[in-house]
């Protein structure tokens, strides 16, 4: 148990599953630690940053931290993604906005039956080698503790999933993600590289609630109706983003041009031992098991 004092608040936090460091990389060199001293949760700037992000999340479901990753580290992460993506499984599937099999008891035309295309390449956690700067950043306890502070969680754990714990979503010309709600309470991502055209992250923040699915409003968005509620979230390379996608309808518009779009997805949960389902692993990575030679550790 570790005691953290943040302002006047004392947090008793059991440290999550300990990951062995990928390599001897100081993760503080990978981010703008002068601007964002997240390794020190008691620092007034860190406290203020976490509070600002938390307020934005509560109000809109989205919070961004621009220029979070240091430019040199960002270049290395892009180069690694460019090397791995061409030899990684590409998925091209149709699905509903609710990421579930459409049940036959819904009436014709209902949003639960709507189908749209999602196409991307997901670089799996076990593809990132011991020298990966992105992996070193994900395995940094200080980042996980900062995420917990932003999300007002006493404790977070990294996914115990040697495929799904850390991903880079690579999208090339013609790829897209159709409108959908996430099945998790929150997503933490880092924008690595933008496409030349397209690839916009569009969102209707907090469209539904736990008590009201607002199917008519969902249907209007799926039908292509545009209004002020549809916003484009800026995702400049190096941006850290927190997103509550369970209640916010969102998509990535089709990629245009020769430059791939790379976004890193960092998976945390409030419970230890969380893994993706076998079906999800097969669809996303083309395999259900990690490679025997993986250098990742849990």
C-alpha positions in Angstrom: 0.0 0.0 0.0 1.3 3.4 -0.9 0.2 6.7 0.6 -0.1 9.6 -1.7 -0.8 13.1 -0.5 -2.5 15.3 -3.2 -3.2 18.8 -1.8 -5.1 18.1 1.4 -6.3 14.7 0.2 -4.6 11.5 1.3 -5.0 8.6 -1.1 -4.3 5.1 0.1 -3.5 3.2 -3.1 -2.6 -0.3 -3.6 -0.1 -0.3 -6.5 -1.3 -2.2 -9.5 0.3 -5.3 -11.0 4.0 -4.5 -11.3 5.4 -4.6 -14.8 9.1 -5.1 -15.3 10.6 -2.0 -17.0 10.9 -2.6 -20.7 14.4 -1.1 -20.8 16.4 1.4 -18.8 14.4 4.4 -20.2 13.5 7.2 -17.9 9.8 7.8 -18.9 10.1 11.4 -17.7 12.2 12.1 -20.8 9.4 10.9 -23.1 7.0 13.6 -22.1 7.2 17.3 -21.5 7.7 16.8 -17.8 8.5 20.5 -17.2 5.1 21.5 -18.4 3.4 18.3 -17.1 5.2 17.0 -13.9 2.9 14.1 -13.5 5.5 12.0 -11.7 4.8 14.3 -8.7 1.2 14.1 -7.9 1.6 16.6 -5.1 2.9 19.3 -7.5 0.4 22.1 -7.7 0.6 22.1 -11.5 -0.2 18.4 -11.5 -3.1 18.8 -9.1 -4.4 21.7 -11.2 -4.0 19.7 -14.5 -5.8 16.7 -13.1 -8.7 18.9 -11.8 -9.0 20.7 -15.2 -9.1 17.4 -17.0 -11.7 16.0 -14.6 -13.9 19.1 -15.0 -13.8 18.7 -18.8 -14.6 15.1 -18.6 -17.6 15.7 -16.3 -18.8 18.5 -18.7 -18.2 17.0 -22.1 -16.9 13.5 -21.7 -13.5 14.5 -23.3 -10.3 16.0 -21.9 -7.1 16.5 -23.8 -3.5 17.3 -22.7 -1.8 18.9 -25.8 1.9 18.4 -26.6 2.2 15.8 -23.8 4.8 13.6 -25.6 8.2 15.0 -26.3 8.8 15.5 -30.0 11.9 13.2 -30.1 9.9 10.4 -28.4 7.0 11.0 -30.7 9.3 10.5 -33.7 10.5 7.2 -32.3 6.9 6.0 -31.6 5.8 6.9 -35.2 8.8 5.1 -36.6 8.1 2.0 -34.5 4.4 2.1 -35.6 5.4 2.5 -39.3 7.7 -0.6 -39.0 5.1 -2.8 -37.2 1.8 -1.9 -38.9 2.5 -3.4 -42.4 3.1 -6.9 -40.9 0.1 -6.8 -38.5 -3.5 -8.0 -38.9 -5.9 -5.7 -40.7 -9.6 -5.9 -39.7 -12.4 -4.8 -42.0 -15.8 -5.6 -40.4 -19.4 -4.4 -40.1 -20.9 -3.8 -36.7 -23.6 -2.0 -34.8 -23.0 1.3 -32.9 -23.4 -0.8 -29.7 -20.7 -3.3 -30.6 -23.0 -6.2 -30.2 -24.7 -8.8 -32.4 -28.0 -7.3 -33.6 -30.9 -9.0 -31.8 -33.9 -10.0 -34.0 -36.5 -8.6 -31.6 -35.6 -4.9 -32.4 -38.0 -3.3 -35.0 -36.7 -2.6 -38.5 -34.8 0.7 -38.7 -33.9 0.7 -35.0 -30.3 1.9 -34.2 -29.6 -1.4 -32.5 -29.8 -3.0 -36.0 -27.8 -0.4 -37.9 -24.6 -1.7 -39.4 -21.5 0.3 -40.4 -17.9 -0.4 -41.4 -14.9 -0.3 -39.2 -11.5 -1.0 -40.8 -8.1 -0.6 -39.1 -4.8 -2.4 -38.2 -4.2 -2.9 -34.5 -0.6 -3.4 -33.4 -0.8 -5.7 -30.3 1.0 -5.3 -27.0 3.3 -8.3 -27.6 4.6 -6.6 -30.9 6.3 -3.9 -28.9 9.8 -5.0 -28.1 12.0 -4.3 -25.0 13.3 -1.1 -26.5 9.9 0.4 -27.2 9.5 4.0 -25.9 5.8 3.7 -26.1 5.8 0.5 -24.1 8.0 2.1 -21.5 5.6 5.0 -21.2 2.6 2.7 -20.8 4.4 0.6 -18.1 5.3 3.7 -16.1 3.5 3.7 -12.8 3.5 7.5 -12.6 1.4 7.7 -15.7 -1.1 5.2 -14.4 -1.4 7.0 -11.1 -2.0 10.3 -12.9 -4.7 8.7 -15.0 -6.3 7.4 -11.8 -6.2 10.9 -10.3 -7.9 12.4 -13.4 -10.6 9.7 -13.3 -11.1 9.9 -9.6 -10.3 6.3 -9.2 -8.5 5.1 -6.0 -6.7 2.3 -7.9 -6.1 1.4 -11.5 -4.6 -1.7 -13.1 -3.0 -2.3 -16.5 -4.8 -4.9 -18.6 -3.5 -8.4 -17.9 -3.7 -9.0 -21.7 -0.6 -9.6 -23.7 -2.4 -8.5 -26.8 -4.8 -5.8 -25.7 -3.0 -4.0 -22.9 -1.3 -1.6 -25.3 -2.3 -1.1 -29.0 -1.6 1.3 -31.8 -4.5 1.7 -34.1 -3.1 2.2 -37.6 -5.4 3.5 -40.3 -4.5 4.0 -43.9 -6.3 5.3 -47.0 -9.9 4.1 -47.0 -9.9 2.9 -43.4 -12.6 4.3 -41.0 -14.4 3.7 -37.7 -18.1 4.0 -37.9 -20.3 5.6 -35.2 -20.3 3.6 -32.0 -20.4 3.7 -28.2 -17.5 2.1 -26.3 -18.1 -0.9 -23.9 -15.7 0.5 -21.3 -16.2 3.5 -19.0 -13.1 5.3 -20.2 -10.4 5.3 -22.9 -6.9 6.7 -22.6 -5.1 7.5 -25.9 -2.1 9.3 -27.4 -2.2 10.7 -30.9 1.0 9.8 -32.7 0.4 10.8 -36.3 -2.4 12.4 -38.3 -3.4 11.6 -41.8 -3.2 14.1 -44.6 -7.0 14.3 -44.9 -9.8 12.7 -43.1 -9.2 10.7 -39.9 -11.2 13.3 -37.9 -12.4 12.1 -34.4 -16.0 13.2 -34.4 -18.1 13.0 -31.2 -21.5 13.6 -29.8 -20.6 14.0 -26.2 -22.8 12.4 -23.5 -25.5 11.5 -26.0 -27.0 8.8 -23.9 -27.2 8.2 -20.1 -27.6 5.2 -18.0 -31.3 5.9 -17.8 -32.1 7.1 -21.3 -30.7 5.6 -24.6 -32.1 8.5 -26.7 -32.6 6.2 -29.7 -34.2 9.0 -31.8 -31.1 11.2 -31.4 -28.8 8.3 -32.2 -30.8 7.5 -35.3 -30.5 11.1 -36.5 -26.7 11.0 -36.2 -26.5 7.7 -38.0 -28.7 9.1 -40.8 -26.1 11.8 -41.4 -27.9 14.8 -39.8 -25.3 17.4 -38.7 -25.9 19.8 -35.9 -24.0 21.7 -33.2 -23.9 18.5 -31.1 -21.5 16.8 -33.5 -18.0 18.2 -32.7 -14.5 17.4 -34.0 -12.0 16.7 -31.2 -8.5 18.1 -31.9 -6.0 15.3 -31.8 -2.7 16.9 -32.8 0.3 14.4 -32.6 1.6 14.2 -29.0 -1.8 14.8 -27.4 -2.9 12.7 -24.4 -6.7 12.2 -24.4 -9.2 10.9 -21.8 -12.5 9.9 -23.2 -15.8 8.6 -21.7 -17.0 6.7 -24.8 -19.7 4.6 -23.1 -22.1 7.5 -23.3 -20.6 9.5 -26.2 -21.3 8.4 -29.8 -18.1 8.8 -31.8 -16.4 7.8 -35.1 -13.2 8.3 -37.1 -13.9 9.7 -40.6 -12.4 7.8 -43.6 -8.7 8.3 -44.1 -7.5 10.0 -47.3 -4.0 10.2 -48.6 -0.8 8.2 -48.2 0.0 9.2 -44.6 -1.2 6.7 -42.0 -3.0 7.8 -38.9 -1.5 6.3 -35.7 -3.2 6.5 -32.2 -1.9 4.6 -29.2 -4.5 3.1 -26.9 -3.5 2.5 -23.3 -5.8 0.0 -21.5 -6.4 0.3 -17.7 -9.2 -1.1 -15.5 -10.4 -0.7 -12.0 -10.1 -4.5 -11.5 -6.9 -6.6 -11.7 -6.6 -9.4 -14.3 -8.8 -7.8 -17.0 -8.5 -9.4 -20.5 -10.2 -8.9 -23.8 -12.5 -11.7 -24.9 -11.2 -14.4 -27.2 -13.6 -13.2 -30.0 -12.4 -9.7 -29.7 -8.8 -10.8 -29.9 -9.5 -12.9 -33.0 -11.2 -10.0 -34.8 -8.8 -7.3 -33.8 -5.4 -9.2 -34.0 -6.2 -12.2 -36.1 -5.1 -14.5 -33.2 -6.2 -15.2 -29.7 -2.9 -16.0 -28.1 0.3 -13.9 -27.6 3.5 -15.1 -29.3 5.6 -17.4 -27.2 8.6 -15.2 -27.7 6.9 -12.1 -26.3 9.0 -10.0 -24.0 6.1 -8.4 -22.2 5.7 -9.1 -18.5 2.9 -8.9 -15.9 
